C-alpha cells in the first residue's frame, strides 16, 4: 500500500472517529441538560439545549461536527416528523383539517408575502431573497410547546391544532423557499405566478401521494402480515427515511432529471398512514416496541438538533445585524398574529360548531416557535444566488428570530397556558386526587405505626390509642372517596383502568424477575410477556378512547 493511500485512509478513519466522538459528547451533554431541567421544570428542555449550544459555540475547537442543511433535513428531521405523526389520530385531525390546512398552506403563503414584503421595503433586500426569507421563517417548530402540552394535560385538540399546522407548514415552507431560490436563479421575469403555483401544487401533492402509497404498502402489505417486532420496527425506519429520499429524488428513479417532490410532506403522509392503519394491524407487543423505539429516536434527534442550533449561531454576528434582526422579529410576530387571528376568526364564523376558542388562538399564536427547518434552510443559503452579503444577512436574521422564539416565547408559553387556565383539571378530578391522597397518607401512617410497635418503640396502650384514631380516619376517607365516586360514577372507570394498568405492569416485572432467577425459561417468559402486553394494549385503547371522548365533551 502506497504512503498517500495509507495517509488518506488514516485521515478518513480519524474523521469518522472524530464525528462519532462529537456525537457521543453531544448526547452526554444532552443527558446532563435533561437532569438539570428536571430540577427546574419552568425551563423547556429544548430551550436549555440551545443555551448550552450557544455556550459551546464560544469554544470553536471543542466540537468539530458538520450540521449542514442536508444533514438536518435528510437525516435529523424525518425521524422527528415520523414520530410525531404516529400519535395523531386521523379522527381528530380530520375534524380540524380545514383550519390546519388554512394555516399551514394559506397562512404560510401569506406569511411569506408579508414578511418578504416588509423585509424588502425596510432593509433593501432583493425581492427573491426577501421571499426566500419569508418562506423559511414561516416554518414553525412547536417541539417545546408540545412537551408542555403533554406535561400540563392541555386539551388534545389544541395539541393537534398546533402540531398539525407545524407538520404541514414545514413542507409548504420548503416548497415556497425552493420556488424563491428558482426565481433568484432564473430571474423573476422568467418565473411567473402561475408557474410558481403549478410547481407548488405539483411538489406538494406529489410528496403527499408518495407518502400515502409507501405508507399503505408498509401498513397493509407488511405490518399486517408480519409478526416480528424487530422486522416491523426496521421497516418503519426504512419507510421514514425512504419516503423522504424517494420523494426528493423521484426524477432520478423514473429518468426525468430535475423532477422532485416534497420529502417532508411524504414523511408526514407516511407517518399518518402507519399511525392510523399500520399500528392497527400489528400485535400489541410490536406496537409497544414501535412506540418505545420512536420515542427514543425522537428524543435523541431532538437533543442533537437543538444543541446544533446553539452551535451554529454566532453571537458576534448577531450584534452586527441587530437592526435587521429586530425588524425580522417584529415582522414575524405581527404577520403571525394577523394570519392566526384572522384565519381562526373566519373559520369559527363559518363553522361555529367547531370554532376555535379564544384561549386556543392565543396559544397557537405565541406557540409558533421557529427551529430546525428554518435553521436548515438558512444554512443552505449561499452567495451564488443572492450575493454573499445578502445571504449572510438572511442567515443571521434567521438565527435571531429562532433565538427569540426559543428563548422568549419558549420560556413564557407555560405561563401563558396556566394564565389562560388551559391546564386546569376539572374540580371533580382534583377532589378525587385529594381524597385518594388523604387515604394513601393515612394508610402509610398506619403502616409506620405498626412498624414502630413491632420494633418495640411504642408500647401497647399508645399503639392501640393511635391506631384507633388512624382506623377511624381511614374509614372516613374511604367513605368520602366512595361518596365521590357515587356522585361521579364515570370516574370509577378511570380508577379501574389505572389500577388495571398498574397491576399488569407489576405482573410483567414479576415475570422478568422470575426469568432472572432462573425460575422460568425464555420461551415461557416470551409467552407470558406477550399475553400481558396484549392486556396492557387493551387498557391503553380504552384509556385513549376515554380521553378522546372527554376532550370532545369539553371542547367540542
VOKOL-591244 format. One record per residue (C-alpha): residue in three letters; y, x, z; residue number from 1. Coordinates in Angstrom, 1 decimal, decimal comma. Last residue first. Layout:
{'ala' {Y X Z} NUM},
...
# end
This chain:
{'unk' {20,2 -66,4 21,0} 556},
{'unk' {21,3 -64,0 23,7} 555},
{'unk' {19,6 -65,0 26,9} 554},
{'unk' {16,9 -67,2 25,6} 553},
{'unk' {16,2 -64,9 22,7} 552},
{'unk' {16,0 -61,9 25,0} 551},
{'unk' {13,6 -63,7 27,4} 550},
{'unk' {11,3 -64,5 24,4} 549},
{'unk' {11,4 -60,9 23,2} 548},
{'unk' {10,6 -59,6 26,6} 547},
{'unk' {7,7 -62,0 27,0} 546},
{'unk' {6,3 -60,9 23,6} 545},
{'unk' {6,6 -57,3 24,6} 544},
{'unk' {5,0 -57,9 28,0} 543},
{'unk' {2,0 -59,8 26,5} 542},
{'unk' {1,6 -57,1 23,9} 541},
{'unk' {1,7 -54,4 26,6} 540},
{'unk' {-1,0 -56,2 28,6} 539},
{'unk' {-3,2 -56,4 25,6} 538},
{'unk' {-2,6 -52,7 25,0} 537},
{'unk' {-3,6 -51,9 28,6} 536},
{'unk' {-6,9 -53,9 28,1} 535},
{'unk' {-7,7 -51,9 24,9} 534},
{'unk' {-6,8 -48,7 26,6} 533},
{'unk' {-9,2 -49,5 29,5} 532},
{'unk' {-12,1 -50,1 27,0} 531},
{'unk' {-11,2 -46,9 25,1} 530},
{'unk' {-11,1 -45,0 28,4} 529},
{'unk' {-14,6 -46,3 29,4} 528},
{'unk' {-16,2 -45,4 26,1} 527},
{'unk' {-14,6 -41,9 26,0} 526},
{'unk' {-15,7 -41,2 29,6} 525},
{'unk' {-19,2 -42,3 28,9} 524},
{'unk' {-19,4 -39,9 25,9} 523},
{'unk' {-17,8 -37,0 27,8} 522},
{'unk' {-20,4 -37,4 30,5} 521},
{'unk' {-19,9 -38,8 34,0} 520},
{'unk' {-20,0 -37,5 37,6} 519},
{'unk' {-18,9 -34,0 36,5} 518},
{'unk' {-16,0 -33,8 38,9} 517},
{'unk' {-13,5 -33,6 36,0} 516},
{'unk' {-15,1 -36,6 34,3} 515},
{'unk' {-14,9 -38,7 37,5} 514},
{'unk' {-11,3 -37,7 37,9} 513},
{'unk' {-10,6 -39,0 34,3} 512},
{'unk' {-12,3 -42,3 35,2} 511},
{'unk' {-10,2 -42,6 38,4} 510},
{'unk' {-7,0 -42,0 36,4} 509},
{'unk' {-8,0 -44,7 34,0} 508},
{'unk' {-8,8 -47,1 36,9} 507},
{'unk' {-5,3 -46,4 38,3} 506},
{'unk' {-3,8 -47,1 34,9} 505},
{'unk' {-5,6 -50,4 34,8} 504},
{'unk' {-4,4 -51,2 38,4} 503},
{'unk' {-0,8 -50,6 37,5} 502},
{'unk' {-0,9 -52,6 34,2} 501},
{'unk' {-2,4 -55,6 36,0} 500},
{'unk' {0,2 -55,4 38,7} 499},
{'unk' {3,0 -55,4 36,1} 498},
{'unk' {1,4 -58,3 34,2} 497},
{'unk' {0,9 -60,3 37,4} 496},
{'unk' {4,4 -59,7 38,7} 495},
{'unk' {5,9 -60,9 35,3} 494},
{'unk' {3,6 -63,9 35,3} 493},
{'unk' {4,9 -64,8 38,8} 492},
{'unk' {8,4 -64,6 37,4} 491},
{'unk' {7,9 -67,7 35,3} 490},
{'unk' {7,3 -69,7 38,5} 489},
{'unk' {10,9 -69,4 39,6} 488},
{'unk' {11,3 -71,6 42,7} 487},
{'unk' {7,6 -71,1 43,6} 486},
{'unk' {8,0 -67,4 43,1} 485},
{'unk' {11,0 -67,3 45,4} 484},
{'unk' {9,1 -69,3 48,1} 483},
{'unk' {6,2 -66,8 47,8} 482},
{'unk' {8,5 -63,9 48,3} 481},
{'unk' {10,1 -65,6 51,3} 480},
{'unk' {6,7 -66,4 52,8} 479},
{'unk' {5,6 -62,8 52,4} 478},
{'unk' {8,8 -61,6 53,9} 477},
{'unk' {8,4 -63,9 57,0} 476},
{'unk' {4,7 -62,7 57,4} 475},
{'unk' {5,7 -59,1 57,2} 474},
{'unk' {8,5 -59,6 59,7} 473},
{'unk' {6,0 -61,3 62,1} 472},
{'unk' {3,4 -58,6 61,7} 471},
{'unk' {6,1 -55,9 62,3} 470},
{'unk' {7,2 -57,5 65,5} 469},
{'unk' {3,6 -57,8 66,7} 468},
{'unk' {3,0 -54,2 65,8} 467},
{'unk' {6,0 -53,1 68,0} 466},
{'unk' {4,5 -54,9 71,0} 465},
{'unk' {0,9 -53,8 70,3} 464},
{'unk' {1,9 -50,2 69,8} 463},
{'unk' {4,0 -50,2 73,0} 462},
{'unk' {1,2 -51,7 75,0} 461},
{'unk' {-1,5 -49,4 73,6} 460},
{'unk' {0,2 -45,9 74,0} 459},
{'unk' {2,0 -44,3 71,1} 458},
{'unk' {1,6 -40,6 70,2} 457},
{'unk' {-2,2 -40,7 70,4} 456},
{'unk' {-2,7 -39,8 66,8} 455},
{'unk' {-4,3 -43,2 66,1} 454},
{'unk' {-1,3 -45,0 67,5} 453},
{'unk' {1,1 -42,9 65,4} 452},
{'unk' {-1,0 -43,7 62,4} 451},
{'unk' {-0,9 -47,4 63,2} 450},
{'unk' {3,0 -47,3 63,4} 449},
{'unk' {3,1 -45,5 60,1} 448},
{'unk' {1,0 -48,2 58,5} 447},
{'unk' {3,3 -50,9 60,0} 446},
{'unk' {6,4 -49,1 58,7} 445},
{'unk' {4,9 -48,9 55,2} 444},
{'unk' {4,2 -52,6 55,3} 443},
{'unk' {7,7 -53,4 56,4} 442},
{'unk' {9,1 -51,3 53,6} 441},
{'unk' {7,0 -53,0 50,9} 440},
{'unk' {7,9 -56,4 52,1} 439},
{'unk' {11,6 -55,6 52,1} 438},
{'unk' {11,4 -54,0 48,7} 437},
{'unk' {9,5 -57,0 47,3} 436},
{'unk' {12,1 -59,4 48,7} 435},
{'unk' {15,0 -57,3 47,2} 434},
{'unk' {13,2 -57,0 43,8} 433},
{'unk' {12,7 -60,8 43,6} 432},
{'unk' {16,4 -61,3 44,5} 431},
{'unk' {17,4 -58,9 41,7} 430},
{'unk' {15,2 -60,9 39,3} 429},
{'unk' {16,7 -64,2 40,4} 428},
{'unk' {20,2 -62,7 40,1} 427},
{'unk' {19,7 -61,9 36,4} 426},
{'unk' {19,9 -58,1 35,7} 425},
{'unk' {23,3 -56,6 34,9} 424},
{'unk' {23,3 -54,1 32,1} 423},
{'unk' {25,7 -56,0 29,8} 422},
{'unk' {28,2 -56,4 32,6} 421},
{'unk' {31,1 -55,4 30,3} 420},
{'unk' {32,1 -52,8 32,9} 419},
{'unk' {28,5 -51,6 33,0} 418},
{'unk' {28,3 -51,1 29,2} 417},
{'unk' {31,7 -49,5 29,2} 416},
{'unk' {30,8 -47,1 32,0} 415},
{'unk' {27,6 -46,1 30,1} 414},
{'unk' {29,7 -45,6 26,9} 413},
{'unk' {32,0 -43,1 28,6} 412},
{'unk' {30,2 -39,9 28,2} 411},
{'unk' {29,1 -40,4 24,6} 410},
{'unk' {32,5 -41,7 23,6} 409},
{'unk' {34,3 -38,6 24,9} 408},
{'unk' {31,9 -35,6 24,5} 407},
{'unk' {29,7 -37,0 21,7} 406},
{'unk' {32,4 -38,8 19,7} 405},
{'unk' {35,0 -36,1 20,1} 404},
{'unk' {32,5 -33,3 19,2} 403},
{'unk' {31,4 -35,0 16,1} 402},
{'unk' {35,0 -35,6 15,1} 401},
{'unk' {36,0 -32,0 15,6} 400},
{'unk' {32,9 -30,7 13,8} 399},
{'unk' {33,7 -32,9 10,8} 398},
{'unk' {37,3 -31,7 10,7} 397},
{'unk' {36,0 -28,1 10,8} 396},
{'unk' {33,7 -28,8 7,8} 395},
{'unk' {36,5 -30,6 5,9} 394},
{'unk' {38,9 -27,7 6,5} 393},
{'unk' {36,3 -25,1 5,4} 392},
{'unk' {35,6 -27,0 2,2} 391},
{'unk' {39,3 -27,4 1,5} 390},
{'unk' {39,9 -23,7 1,8} 389},
{'unk' {36,8 -22,6 -0,2} 388},
{'unk' {37,6 -24,9 -3,2} 387},
{'unk' {36,4 -28,4 -3,9} 386},
{'unk' {33,2 -27,8 -5,9} 385},
{'unk' {32,4 -24,1 -5,6} 384},
{'unk' {33,8 -23,7 -2,1} 383},
{'unk' {30,8 -25,0 -0,3} 382},
{'unk' {29,9 -28,2 1,5} 381},
{'unk' {26,3 -28,4 2,6} 380},
{'unk' {27,3 -27,7 6,2} 379},
{'unk' {29,4 -30,9 6,3} 378},
{'unk' {26,4 -32,9 5,1} 377},
{'unk' {24,2 -31,6 7,9} 376},
{'unk' {26,8 -32,1 10,6} 375},
{'unk' {27,4 -35,7 9,5} 374},
{'unk' {23,7 -36,4 9,5} 373},
{'unk' {23,1 -34,8 12,9} 372},
{'unk' {25,8 -36,4 14,9} 371},
{'unk' {28,5 -39,1 14,8} 370},
{'unk' {28,8 -41,7 17,5} 369},
{'unk' {29,4 -45,4 16,7} 368},
{'unk' {28,9 -46,5 20,3} 367},
{'unk' {32,6 -47,4 20,8} 366},
{'unk' {32,5 -50,1 18,1} 365},
{'unk' {29,0 -51,4 18,8} 364},
{'unk' {29,8 -51,5 22,5} 363},
{'unk' {32,9 -53,5 21,9} 362},
{'unk' {31,2 -55,8 19,5} 361},
{'unk' {28,4 -56,6 21,9} 360},
{'unk' {30,9 -57,6 24,5} 359},
{'unk' {32,4 -60,1 22,0} 358},
{'unk' {29,0 -61,8 21,4} 357},
{'unk' {27,7 -61,5 17,8} 356},
{'unk' {27,1 -65,0 16,4} 355},
{'unk' {23,5 -66,1 15,7} 354},
{'unk' {24,1 -69,9 15,9} 353},
{'unk' {27,7 -69,5 14,7} 352},
{'unk' {26,5 -68,1 11,3} 351},
{'unk' {29,6 -68,1 9,0} 350},
{'unk' {32,1 -67,7 11,8} 349},
{'unk' {29,9 -65,0 13,5} 348},
{'unk' {29,6 -63,1 10,3} 347},
{'unk' {33,3 -63,1 9,7} 346},
{'unk' {34,1 -62,0 13,2} 345},
{'unk' {31,3 -59,4 13,1} 344},
{'unk' {32,8 -57,9 9,9} 343},
{'unk' {36,4 -57,9 11,1} 342},
{'unk' {35,6 -56,4 14,5} 341},
{'unk' {33,4 -53,6 13,1} 340},
{'unk' {35,5 -52,8 10,0} 339},
{'unk' {38,8 -52,6 11,8} 338},
{'unk' {37,4 -50,7 14,8} 337},
{'unk' {35,6 -48,2 12,7} 336},
{'unk' {38,7 -47,7 10,5} 335},
{'unk' {40,8 -47,1 13,6} 334},
{'unk' {38,3 -44,7 15,2} 333},
{'unk' {37,7 -42,7 12,1} 332},
{'unk' {41,5 -42,4 11,3} 331},
{'unk' {42,3 -41,3 14,9} 330},
{'unk' {39,6 -38,7 14,8} 329},
{'unk' {40,4 -37,4 11,3} 328},
{'unk' {44,2 -37,1 12,0} 327},
{'unk' {43,4 -35,3 15,3} 326},
{'unk' {41,1 -32,9 13,4} 325},
{'unk' {43,6 -32,3 10,7} 324},
{'unk' {46,2 -31,4 13,3} 323},
{'unk' {43,9 -29,2 15,4} 322},
{'unk' {42,8 -27,0 12,5} 321},
{'unk' {43,3 -23,6 13,9} 320},
{'unk' {42,2 -24,8 17,4} 319},
{'unk' {38,9 -26,0 16,0} 318},
{'unk' {38,2 -22,7 14,2} 317},
{'unk' {38,0 -20,8 17,5} 316},
{'unk' {35,6 -23,3 18,9} 315},
{'unk' {33,0 -22,5 16,2} 314},
{'unk' {30,5 -25,4 15,8} 313},
{'unk' {27,1 -24,4 14,6} 312},
{'unk' {25,6 -23,6 18,0} 311},
{'unk' {26,8 -26,9 19,5} 310},
{'unk' {25,3 -29,0 16,7} 309},
{'unk' {22,2 -26,8 16,9} 308},
{'unk' {21,7 -27,8 20,5} 307},
{'unk' {21,9 -31,4 19,4} 306},
{'unk' {19,4 -30,9 16,7} 305},
{'unk' {16,9 -28,9 18,7} 304},
{'unk' {16,8 -31,4 21,6} 303},
{'unk' {16,5 -34,3 19,2} 302},
{'unk' {13,6 -32,6 17,4} 301},
{'unk' {11,7 -32,2 20,7} 300},
{'unk' {12,3 -35,7 21,9} 299},
{'unk' {11,5 -37,2 18,5} 298},
{'unk' {8,2 -35,3 18,4} 297},
{'unk' {7,3 -36,3 22,0} 296},
{'unk' {7,9 -40,0 21,3} 295},
{'unk' {6,1 -39,6 18,0} 294},
{'unk' {3,0 -38,2 19,7} 293},
{'unk' {3,0 -40,7 22,7} 292},
{'unk' {3,4 -43,7 20,5} 291},
{'unk' {0,8 -42,6 18,0} 290},
{'unk' {-1,7 -41,8 20,7} 289},
{'unk' {-1,1 -45,2 22,3} 288},
{'unk' {-1,6 -46,9 19,0} 287},
{'unk' {-4,7 -45,0 18,3} 286},
{'unk' {-6,3 -46,0 21,6} 285},
{'unk' {-5,3 -49,6 20,9} 284},
{'unk' {-7,1 -49,6 17,6} 283},
{'unk' {-5,1 -49,7 14,4} 282},
{'unk' {-4,3 -52,5 12,0} 281},
{'unk' {-1,3 -53,9 14,0} 280},
{'unk' {0,1 -50,4 14,1} 279},
{'unk' {0,2 -50,3 10,3} 278},
{'unk' {1,9 -53,7 9,8} 277},
{'unk' {5,2 -53,7 11,9} 276},
{'unk' {5,6 -50,0 12,8} 275},
{'unk' {3,9 -48,7 9,7} 274},
{'unk' {6,1 -50,8 7,3} 273},
{'unk' {9,3 -50,1 9,4} 272},
{'unk' {8,5 -46,4 9,3} 271},
{'unk' {8,0 -46,4 5,5} 270},
{'unk' {11,3 -48,2 5,0} 269},
{'unk' {13,2 -45,8 7,2} 268},
{'unk' {11,6 -42,8 5,6} 267},
{'unk' {12,5 -44,0 2,1} 266},
{'unk' {16,0 -44,8 3,2} 265},
{'unk' {16,5 -41,2 4,3} 264},
{'unk' {14,9 -39,8 1,1} 263},
{'unk' {17,4 -41,6 -1,1} 262},
{'unk' {16,3 -41,5 -4,7} 261},
{'unk' {16,1 -38,7 -7,3} 260},
{'unk' {16,3 -38,3 -11,1} 259},
{'unk' {17,8 -35,0 -12,1} 258},
{'unk' {15,0 -33,9 -14,3} 257},
{'unk' {12,7 -36,8 -15,5} 256},
{'unk' {9,1 -35,4 -15,7} 255},
{'unk' {7,5 -38,0 -13,5} 254},
{'unk' {6,9 -35,9 -10,4} 253},
{'unk' {10,0 -33,8 -10,9} 252},
{'unk' {12,2 -36,9 -11,1} 251},
{'unk' {10,9 -38,2 -7,7} 250},
{'unk' {12,1 -35,1 -5,9} 249},
{'unk' {14,3 -36,8 -3,2} 248},
{'unk' {12,0 -39,8 -3,0} 247},
{'unk' {8,8 -37,8 -2,9} 246},
{'unk' {10,2 -35,3 -0,3} 245},
{'unk' {11,4 -38,0 2,1} 244},
{'unk' {8,3 -40,2 1,8} 243},
{'unk' {6,1 -37,1 2,3} 242},
{'unk' {7,8 -36,1 5,5} 241},
{'unk' {7,2 -39,3 7,4} 240},
{'unk' {4,0 -40,1 5,5} 239},
{'unk' {2,4 -36,7 6,3} 238},
{'unk' {3,2 -37,3 9,9} 237},
{'unk' {1,7 -40,8 9,7} 236},
{'unk' {-1,5 -39,4 8,2} 235},
{'unk' {-1,9 -36,8 11,0} 234},
{'unk' {-1,6 -39,6 13,6} 233},
{'unk' {-4,3 -41,6 11,7} 232},
{'unk' {-6,6 -38,5 11,5} 231},
{'unk' {-6,2 -37,8 15,2} 230},
{'unk' {-6,6 -41,4 16,3} 229},
{'unk' {-9,8 -41,9 14,4} 228},
{'unk' {-10,7 -45,4 13,5} 227},
{'unk' {-9,9 -45,6 9,8} 226},
{'unk' {-10,0 -48,7 7,5} 225},
{'unk' {-6,8 -50,4 8,7} 224},
{'unk' {-4,8 -47,1 9,0} 223},
{'unk' {-5,7 -46,0 5,5} 222},
{'unk' {-5,5 -48,9 3,0} 221},
{'unk' {-3,2 -51,3 4,8} 220},
{'unk' {-0,7 -49,1 6,7} 219},
{'unk' {-0,9 -45,9 4,7} 218},
{'unk' {-0,6 -47,7 1,3} 217},
{'unk' {2,0 -50,1 2,6} 216},
{'unk' {4,1 -47,3 4,0} 215},
{'unk' {3,9 -45,4 0,6} 214},
{'unk' {5,0 -48,6 -1,2} 213},
{'unk' {7,7 -49,5 1,2} 212},
{'unk' {9,1 -46,0 1,3} 211},
{'unk' {9,1 -45,7 -2,4} 210},
{'unk' {10,9 -49,1 -2,8} 209},
{'unk' {13,5 -48,2 -0,2} 208},
{'unk' {14,4 -45,0 -1,9} 207},
{'unk' {14,6 -46,6 -5,3} 206},
{'unk' {16,8 -49,4 -4,0} 205},
{'unk' {19,2 -46,8 -2,6} 204},
{'unk' {19,3 -44,3 -5,4} 203},
{'unk' {19,5 -47,0 -8,1} 202},
{'unk' {22,1 -49,1 -6,3} 201},
{'unk' {24,4 -46,2 -5,7} 200},
{'unk' {24,0 -44,9 -9,2} 199},
{'unk' {24,9 -48,2 -10,6} 198},
{'unk' {27,9 -48,5 -8,3} 197},
{'unk' {29,1 -45,0 -9,3} 196},
{'unk' {28,7 -45,7 -13,0} 195},
{'unk' {30,7 -48,9 -12,5} 194},
{'unk' {33,4 -47,0 -10,6} 193},
{'unk' {33,9 -44,4 -13,2} 192},
{'unk' {32,8 -40,8 -13,4} 191},
{'unk' {34,2 -38,9 -16,4} 190},
{'unk' {37,8 -39,3 -15,3} 189},
{'unk' {36,9 -38,4 -11,8} 188},
{'unk' {35,7 -35,0 -12,7} 187},
{'unk' {32,3 -33,6 -13,5} 186},
{'unk' {31,8 -31,6 -10,3} 185},
{'unk' {34,1 -33,5 -7,9} 184},
{'unk' {32,8 -36,8 -9,1} 183},
{'unk' {29,2 -35,5 -8,5} 182},
{'unk' {30,2 -34,4 -5,0} 181},
{'unk' {31,6 -37,9 -4,3} 180},
{'unk' {28,4 -39,5 -5,6} 179},
{'unk' {26,4 -37,2 -3,3} 178},
{'unk' {28,5 -38,4 -0,3} 177},
{'unk' {28,1 -42,0 -1,3} 176},
{'unk' {24,3 -41,6 -1,3} 175},
{'unk' {24,3 -39,7 2,0} 174},
{'unk' {26,5 -42,4 3,6} 173},
{'unk' {24,2 -45,2 2,4} 172},
{'unk' {21,1 -43,5 3,8} 171},
{'unk' {22,7 -42,9 7,2} 170},
{'unk' {24,1 -46,5 7,0} 169},
{'unk' {20,6 -47,9 7,1} 168},
{'unk' {19,2 -46,3 10,2} 167},
{'unk' {22,6 -46,4 12,0} 166},
{'unk' {23,0 -50,2 11,5} 165},
{'unk' {19,5 -50,8 12,7} 164},
{'unk' {20,1 -48,7 15,8} 163},
{'unk' {23,3 -50,5 16,9} 162},
{'unk' {22,1 -54,0 16,0} 161},
{'unk' {18,5 -53,3 17,3} 160},
{'unk' {19,9 -52,1 20,7} 159},
{'unk' {22,2 -55,2 21,0} 158},
{'unk' {19,2 -57,5 20,3} 157},
{'unk' {17,1 -55,7 22,9} 156},
{'unk' {19,7 -56,6 25,6} 155},
{'unk' {20,5 -53,7 27,9} 154},
{'unk' {18,0 -52,5 30,4} 153},
{'unk' {20,1 -49,7 31,7} 152},
{'unk' {17,6 -46,9 30,9} 151},
{'unk' {16,7 -48,3 27,5} 150},
{'unk' {20,3 -49,0 26,5} 149},
{'unk' {21,4 -45,6 27,8} 148},
{'unk' {18,9 -43,9 25,5} 147},
{'unk' {20,2 -46,0 22,6} 146},
{'unk' {23,7 -44,7 23,2} 145},
{'unk' {22,7 -41,1 23,3} 144},
{'unk' {20,8 -41,5 20,0} 143},
{'unk' {23,6 -43,5 18,3} 142},
{'unk' {24,0 -41,4 15,2} 141},
{'unk' {26,5 -43,0 12,8} 140},
{'unk' {27,0 -41,9 9,2} 139},
{'unk' {30,6 -42,7 8,2} 138},
{'unk' {31,7 -39,1 8,6} 137},
{'unk' {29,8 -38,0 5,6} 136},
{'unk' {31,3 -40,7 3,4} 135},
{'unk' {34,9 -40,3 4,4} 134},
{'unk' {34,5 -36,5 4,0} 133},
{'unk' {33,2 -36,9 0,5} 132},
{'unk' {36,0 -39,4 -0,3} 131},
{'unk' {38,5 -36,8 0,8} 130},
{'unk' {36,9 -34,1 -1,4} 129},
{'unk' {36,9 -36,5 -4,4} 128},
{'unk' {40,5 -37,4 -3,9} 127},
{'unk' {41,9 -33,9 -3,3} 126},
{'unk' {43,1 -33,1 0,3} 125},
{'unk' {46,9 -33,5 0,8} 124},
{'unk' {46,6 -33,9 4,6} 123},
{'unk' {48,3 -37,3 5,1} 122},
{'unk' {47,5 -39,1 1,8} 121},
{'unk' {44,1 -37,6 1,1} 120},
{'unk' {42,9 -38,0 4,7} 119},
{'unk' {44,2 -41,6 4,8} 118},
{'unk' {42,4 -42,5 1,5} 117},
{'unk' {39,2 -40,8 2,5} 116},
{'unk' {39,1 -42,6 5,9} 115},
{'unk' {39,8 -46,0 4,3} 114},
{'unk' {37,6 -45,6 1,2} 113},
{'unk' {34,6 -44,1 3,1} 112},
{'unk' {34,9 -46,7 5,8} 111},
{'unk' {34,9 -49,5 3,2} 110},
{'unk' {31,7 -48,1 1,7} 109},
{'unk' {30,1 -47,5 5,1} 108},
{'unk' {31,1 -51,0 6,3} 107},
{'unk' {29,7 -52,7 3,2} 106},
{'unk' {26,4 -50,8 3,4} 105},
{'unk' {25,6 -50,4 7,1} 104},
{'unk' {28,0 -53,0 8,4} 103},
{'unk' {27,0 -55,8 6,0} 102},
{'unk' {23,4 -54,6 6,1} 101},
{'unk' {23,3 -55,0 9,9} 100},
{'unk' {25,2 -58,3 9,8} 99},
{'unk' {22,7 -59,8 7,4} 98},
{'unk' {19,6 -58,2 8,9} 97},
{'unk' {20,2 -59,9 12,2} 96},
{'unk' {17,3 -62,3 12,3} 95},
{'unk' {15,2 -59,9 10,2} 94},
{'unk' {15,5 -57,1 12,7} 93},
{'unk' {14,2 -59,3 15,5} 92},
{'unk' {11,1 -60,4 13,6} 91},
{'unk' {10,7 -57,0 11,9} 90},
{'unk' {10,1 -55,4 15,3} 89},
{'unk' {11,9 -52,0 15,7} 88},
{'unk' {9,6 -49,6 17,5} 87},
{'unk' {8,2 -47,6 14,6} 86},
{'unk' {11,7 -47,4 13,1} 85},
{'unk' {13,0 -45,0 15,7} 84},
{'unk' {10,0 -42,7 15,4} 83},
{'unk' {10,4 -42,5 11,6} 82},
{'unk' {14,1 -41,8 11,8} 81},
{'unk' {13,8 -39,0 14,3} 80},
{'unk' {10,8 -37,5 12,5} 79},
{'unk' {12,7 -37,5 9,1} 78},
{'unk' {15,9 -35,8 10,6} 77},
{'unk' {14,6 -32,4 11,6} 76},
{'unk' {12,8 -31,1 8,5} 75},
{'unk' {14,5 -32,4 5,3} 74},
{'unk' {18,0 -33,2 6,5} 73},
{'unk' {18,4 -30,5 9,2} 72},
{'unk' {16,7 -27,8 7,3} 71},
{'unk' {18,4 -28,7 4,1} 70},
{'unk' {21,8 -28,6 5,6} 69},
{'unk' {21,2 -25,2 7,1} 68},
{'unk' {20,4 -24,5 10,7} 67},
{'unk' {19,2 -20,9 10,2} 66},
{'unk' {18,5 -19,3 13,6} 65},
{'unk' {19,6 -15,9 15,0} 64},
{'unk' {20,1 -16,6 18,7} 63},
{'unk' {22,0 -14,4 21,2} 62},
{'unk' {23,9 -12,4 18,6} 61},
{'unk' {26,7 -14,9 18,3} 60},
{'unk' {27,3 -15,2 22,1} 59},
{'unk' {30,1 -17,8 22,3} 58},
{'unk' {27,8 -20,1 20,4} 57},
{'unk' {25,6 -20,3 23,5} 56},
{'unk' {28,4 -22,1 25,3} 55},
{'unk' {28,8 -24,6 22,5} 54},
{'unk' {25,1 -25,1 22,5} 53},
{'unk' {25,2 -25,9 26,2} 52},
{'unk' {27,9 -28,5 25,6} 51},
{'unk' {25,9 -30,0 22,7} 50},
{'unk' {22,8 -30,2 24,9} 49},
{'unk' {24,8 -31,9 27,7} 48},
{'unk' {25,9 -34,5 25,2} 47},
{'unk' {22,4 -35,2 24,1} 46},
{'unk' {21,2 -35,6 27,7} 45},
{'unk' {24,0 -38,1 28,5} 44},
{'unk' {25,9 -37,2 31,7} 43},
{'unk' {26,0 -40,1 34,2} 42},
{'unk' {22,5 -39,2 35,2} 41},
{'unk' {23,4 -36,1 37,1} 40},
{'unk' {20,2 -34,9 38,8} 39},
{'unk' {18,0 -35,8 35,8} 38},
{'unk' {20,6 -34,2 33,6} 37},
{'unk' {19,9 -30,8 35,2} 36},
{'unk' {16,1 -31,1 34,5} 35},
{'unk' {16,8 -32,1 30,9} 34},
{'unk' {19,1 -29,1 30,5} 33},
{'unk' {16,4 -26,8 31,7} 32},
{'unk' {13,9 -28,4 29,3} 31},
{'unk' {16,4 -28,0 26,4} 30},
{'unk' {16,9 -24,3 27,4} 29},
{'unk' {13,1 -23,8 27,1} 28},
{'unk' {13,1 -25,6 23,8} 27},
{'unk' {15,9 -23,4 22,5} 26},
{'unk' {14,2 -20,2 23,7} 25},
{'unk' {10,9 -21,2 22,0} 24},
{'unk' {12,8 -22,0 18,8} 23},
{'unk' {14,5 -18,5 18,8} 22},
{'unk' {11,2 -16,8 19,5} 21},
{'unk' {9,7 -18,5 16,4} 20},
{'unk' {12,7 -17,5 14,3} 19},
{'unk' {12,5 -13,9 15,5} 18},
{'unk' {8,7 -13,8 14,9} 17},
{'unk' {9,2 -15,1 11,4} 16},
{'unk' {12,0 -12,6 10,6} 15},
{'unk' {10,0 -9,7 12,0} 14},
{'unk' {7,0 -10,7 9,9} 13},
{'unk' {9,2 -10,8 6,8} 12},
{'unk' {10,7 -7,4 7,6} 11},
{'unk' {7,2 -5,9 8,3} 10},
{'unk' {6,0 -7,3 4,9} 9},
{'unk' {9,1 -5,9 3,1} 8},
{'unk' {8,5 -2,4 4,8} 7},
{'unk' {4,9 -2,4 3,6} 6},
{'unk' {6,0 -3,3 0,1} 5},
{'unk' {8,6 -0,5 0,1} 4},
{'unk' {6,1 2,0 1,5} 3},
{'unk' {3,3 1,5 -1,0} 2},
{'unk' {0,0 0,0 0,0} 1},
# end
